[in-house]
Amino acid sequence: MKHKTTTLLALATPVVLLFPEPGLSKRTGLFPNTVVDMINVGSLTRVASTSCGQCHLNAHGGVTVTATVQNRVIATGASTSLTLTGSSAIPGNAGGFCMDATAGGFVAGTNTYTNAAGDAITHMASTARSWTFSWKAPATPGLAELYTAVNTANGDLRNTGDMFGFHGANPNDTVSTPVRLYANATGCVAVGDSCSDGYGNFSVLGGASVPSVGNTGFKVEGFGLPPSAPLLFMLSLGKNLGGFDMAPLGAPGCVLRTTLQIQITAATSGGSASRAEGSFSAPLPIPNDPNLRGIGFTVQMGAIDNNSTRAFPLLVTNGLEVTIQ
Ligand code: HEC
């Protein structure tokens, strides 16, 4: 790892010396996998070795990056607003960012713009450390992961004296933690939001295909859960069941969305805990009976969080109302 960093810095140094003067385009944002000053900048948002530090020398770490999302689980084709903020010990308010999505696209807001494909977004002027824009869900249902790097700059319009970091629990992490969003199939509607795990990650629960009669492949899937953790799958007939805040149980902010008529225990998949890489998929085959059309049910997942900051360590996803089509 150390060897690799040294090599990259050695490569980047001559580039910086060739183009040291402000007024060029770098500070007005950049997109992943594009060629800037004869180097391909790589993924930018995933790992420190191919991020802003390729040119902003000795600049990694010490940056807390948070994302506030209006609605994490939305219908295919719908949009939701997102505010991204970076903070560090560097004084002032200069900065920049790059974010990309594994699915769906971005709609620019103030001081931001997207690439031609619309799947990456960056700052336009290096005069802020917070940006509000929208994510537009794709036409195909499923999970979307948004990866981001934020550079808190000292405002000298140069590539020195700045610090960059990734979204996630640890301001010094060399690997980015995604913001998880979900595009719901027709017939599936999210209720409320998940409650965060001890690292600040939020899970999502969505329907991966249309719950039509005879869809034997219908399933609901949860992502962003604690890995290798005991999981509780909850299902109740009906919709609009109301919410029960788990504060009396010792889990304030976690809201139960079913009446717990059916409960099944299982386990989430493995992965990194701080990056909430646990997932669970629940197959719910819909019988080929036209009489079922219009019937609704509500599902939710809960998982034990070993790193919980709440007295009762069961966190829950958003609820999901499913109407058979
Ligand atoms: C290819 C080299 C390169 C990469 C990679 C790069 N930058 Fe820069 N950046 C520069 C240079 C050079 C400057 C100096 C001003 C200019 O040339 O526009 C700069 C300036 C800036 C500034 C203004 C600095 C200040 O103190 O006022 C910001 C903000 C910025 N970059 C953000 C980013 C972010 C965010 C990333 C990673 C997502 C990034 N840069 C990656 C080369 C790069």
Residues whose N, C-alpha, C, O or C-beta is under 5 A from the ligand:
A	BS01	HEC	F19 E21 P22 G23 L24 S25 K26 R27 V36 V41 L44 S51 C52 Q54 C55 A94 G95 G96 F97 C98 S126 A149 V150 N151 A153 N154 G155 D156 L157 R158 N159 T160
